[in-house]
Amino acid sequence: MKDNDKPMGNKNPTIQSMLEHLAKETILPEKVDLWTAVRADLAASKPPLQPKELSMNKRFIFTALPLRFASGIIMAAVLVLSVVIVFTANSVTAVSAKEVLYKCMLLMDRMYTIQIA
């Protein structure tokens, strides 16, 4: 094999040697059966969840509960605050534009008299 053709990572040597052998002999893909090597590799590998890994997952769930509780409290506070803001905004009295302009004119008159004095 050339340096460029070297396998990368952790590959199964049995499958790798079978593939190299097939590449040299140029056997048709329909006649190749790699399932025996794959099954052997799967049988030799560890089960998906070991007991220690299960206990770590339980610890993660129990540490996530306080975060859920805190986020629930924050959401409730935001909801209460938004209700208070809506009721406060609805209690504002309506004022006409003439009244606003009149009050602005009075304020400007006061400022003008203060500058003159």
Secondary structure, 3 states (H helix, E strand, C coil): CCHHHCCCCCCCHHHHHHHHHHHHHCCCHHHCCCHHHHHHHHHHCCCCCCHHHHHHHHHHHHHHHHHHHHHHHHHHHHHHHHHHHHHHHHCCCCCCHHHHHHHHHHHHHHHHHHHHC
